[in-house]
């Protein structure tokens, strides 16, 4: 299962990553942290970015609880904005 994550640091700076989540048993907070980790490795200067909000794109900006499991809230190929 893959989730497409759009990480937005500012209005002008954003990157998109496909995060492989396997069966989706991880927490949604794990998904946000993983996408931010990849962003921090790609962005210059390298840094540590902490997510403040994750919204689901297909549900008009629905904000899932960070402790819910990915498989409970999302399907393969869903898009989220962090």
Residue frames as qw, qx, qy, qz and C-alpha x, y, z in Angstrom:
[[0.000, 0.891, 0.453, 0.000, 0.00, 0.00, 0.00],
 [0.434, 0.096, 0.017, 0.896, 1.36, 3.44, -0.95],
 [0.050, -0.881, -0.399, 0.249, 0.26, 6.86, 0.21],
 [0.452, 0.518, 0.122, 0.716, 1.18, 9.98, -1.78],
 [0.404, -0.717, -0.314, 0.473, 2.35, 12.69, 0.62],
 [0.314, 0.740, 0.099, 0.586, 2.58, 16.35, -0.37],
 [0.554, -0.500, -0.299, 0.595, 4.89, 18.08, 2.12],
 [0.184, 0.832, 0.173, 0.495, 4.49, 21.87, 2.19],
 [0.532, -0.252, -0.324, 0.741, 7.09, 23.88, 4.08],
 [0.060, 0.454, 0.096, -0.884, 5.90, 27.20, 2.63],
 [0.612, 0.630, 0.240, -0.413, 3.64, 28.39, -0.17],
 [0.441, 0.752, -0.425, -0.245, 6.62, 28.26, -2.54],
 [0.122, 0.460, -0.877, 0.063, 8.38, 25.14, -1.25],
 [0.834, -0.073, 0.359, -0.413, 6.75, 21.73, -1.42],
 [0.161, 0.367, -0.887, -0.231, 7.73, 18.22, -2.42],
 [0.869, -0.020, -0.033, -0.493, 5.79, 15.03, -3.13],
 [0.026, -0.388, 0.918, -0.079, 6.75, 11.57, -1.89],
 [0.826, -0.111, -0.404, -0.377, 5.22, 8.11, -2.26],
 [0.260, -0.472, 0.737, -0.407, 5.52, 6.40, 1.11],
 [0.630, -0.017, -0.754, -0.188, 5.27, 2.61, 1.16],
 [0.456, -0.434, 0.422, -0.652, 3.27, 1.68, 4.27],
 [0.061, 0.091, -0.992, 0.056, 2.98, -2.10, 3.82],
 [0.191, -0.470, -0.859, -0.065, -0.27, -3.29, 5.43],
 [0.147, -0.617, -0.130, -0.762, -0.92, 0.15, 6.93],
 [0.666, -0.529, -0.511, 0.125, -0.72, -0.90, 10.56],
 [0.412, -0.002, -0.261, 0.873, 1.43, 2.12, 11.50],
 [0.030, -0.731, -0.453, 0.509, -0.01, 5.24, 13.08],
 [0.382, 0.850, 0.262, 0.249, -0.87, 8.23, 10.92],
 [0.264, -0.927, 0.226, 0.139, 1.68, 10.22, 12.93],
 [0.684, -0.261, 0.546, 0.407, 4.34, 7.79, 11.63],
 [0.564, 0.581, 0.463, 0.362, 3.31, 8.61, 8.04],
 [0.061, 0.990, 0.052, 0.112, 3.67, 12.34, 8.66],
 [0.490, -0.747, 0.388, 0.225, 7.05, 11.93, 10.38],
 [0.729, 0.021, 0.553, 0.402, 8.36, 9.68, 7.58],
 [0.451, 0.761, 0.328, 0.332, 7.37, 12.16, 4.86],
 [0.134, -0.983, 0.119, -0.039, 8.96, 15.03, 6.81],
 [0.678, -0.478, 0.458, 0.319, 12.12, 12.98, 7.30],
 [0.669, 0.331, 0.483, 0.458, 12.39, 12.46, 3.53],
 [0.189, 0.939, 0.170, 0.232, 11.76, 16.17, 2.98],
 [0.412, -0.868, 0.247, 0.126, 14.52, 17.07, 5.42],
 [0.709, -0.221, 0.519, 0.423, 16.97, 14.84, 3.56],
 [0.535, 0.538, 0.475, 0.445, 16.06, 16.29, 0.13],
 [0.029, 0.975, 0.167, 0.146, 15.82, 19.96, 1.06],
 [0.616, 0.162, -0.215, 0.740, 18.90, 22.18, 1.27],
 [0.104, 0.483, -0.822, 0.282, 20.06, 22.82, 3.91],
 [0.565, -0.198, -0.799, -0.045, 19.30, 19.44, 5.40],
 [0.232, -0.333, 0.428, -0.807, 17.30, 19.63, 8.57],
 [0.047, -0.269, -0.935, 0.225, 14.74, 18.10, 10.85],
 [0.350, -0.198, -0.227, -0.887, 11.17, 19.01, 9.99],
 [0.119, 0.189, 0.869, -0.442, 8.33, 18.26, 12.37],
 [0.131, -0.426, -0.680, -0.582, 4.82, 17.88, 10.97],
 [0.156, 0.054, 0.435, -0.885, 2.12, 20.12, 12.41],
 [0.643, 0.312, 0.293, -0.635, -0.91, 19.00, 10.40],
 [0.120, -0.042, 0.903, 0.410, -1.92, 16.14, 8.10],
 [0.571, 0.357, 0.234, -0.701, -5.05, 16.49, 5.97],
 [0.518, 0.195, 0.803, 0.222, -6.64, 14.00, 3.61],
 [0.057, 0.223, -0.368, -0.901, -7.12, 15.50, 0.15],
 [0.196, -0.239, -0.813, -0.493, -10.06, 13.37, -1.01],
 [0.286, -0.614, -0.722, 0.141, -12.26, 14.15, 2.02],
 [0.010, 0.864, 0.177, 0.472, -12.17, 17.95, 1.66],
 [0.118, 0.628, -0.446, 0.627, -9.37, 18.46, 4.16],
 [0.834, -0.487, -0.174, -0.193, -10.46, 15.93, 6.79],
 [0.057, 0.659, -0.654, 0.367, -7.93, 15.75, 9.64],
 [0.852, -0.193, -0.481, -0.069, -7.58, 12.17, 10.95],
 [0.623, -0.748, 0.212, -0.086, -6.48, 11.53, 14.52],
 [0.238, 0.718, -0.653, 0.020, -2.69, 10.92, 14.65],
 [0.342, -0.311, 0.857, -0.228, -3.10, 7.71, 16.67],
 [0.853, 0.301, 0.230, -0.360, -5.45, 6.04, 14.21],
 [0.637, -0.126, 0.658, 0.380, -4.01, 3.33, 12.00],
 [0.101, 0.368, -0.476, -0.792, -3.32, 4.19, 8.36],
 [0.082, -0.142, -0.917, -0.364, -5.42, 1.26, 7.09],
 [0.022, 0.580, 0.734, -0.353, -8.44, 2.51, 9.08],
 [0.089, 0.753, 0.152, -0.634, -8.39, 5.97, 7.49],
 [0.238, 0.666, -0.432, -0.559, -6.83, 5.58, 4.03],
 [0.912, 0.282, 0.297, -0.029, -6.72, 3.39, 0.94],
 [0.675, -0.087, 0.413, 0.605, -3.95, 2.57, -1.50],
 [0.366, 0.401, 0.394, 0.741, -2.99, 5.62, -3.56],
 [0.179, -0.904, -0.384, 0.046, -4.65, 8.23, -1.34],
 [0.387, 0.514, -0.108, 0.758, -3.16, 11.72, -1.24],
 [0.475, -0.760, -0.351, 0.272, -2.43, 13.64, 1.95],
 [0.268, 0.770, -0.128, 0.564, -0.98, 17.10, 2.61],
 [0.700, -0.460, -0.327, 0.439, 1.43, 17.64, 5.48]]
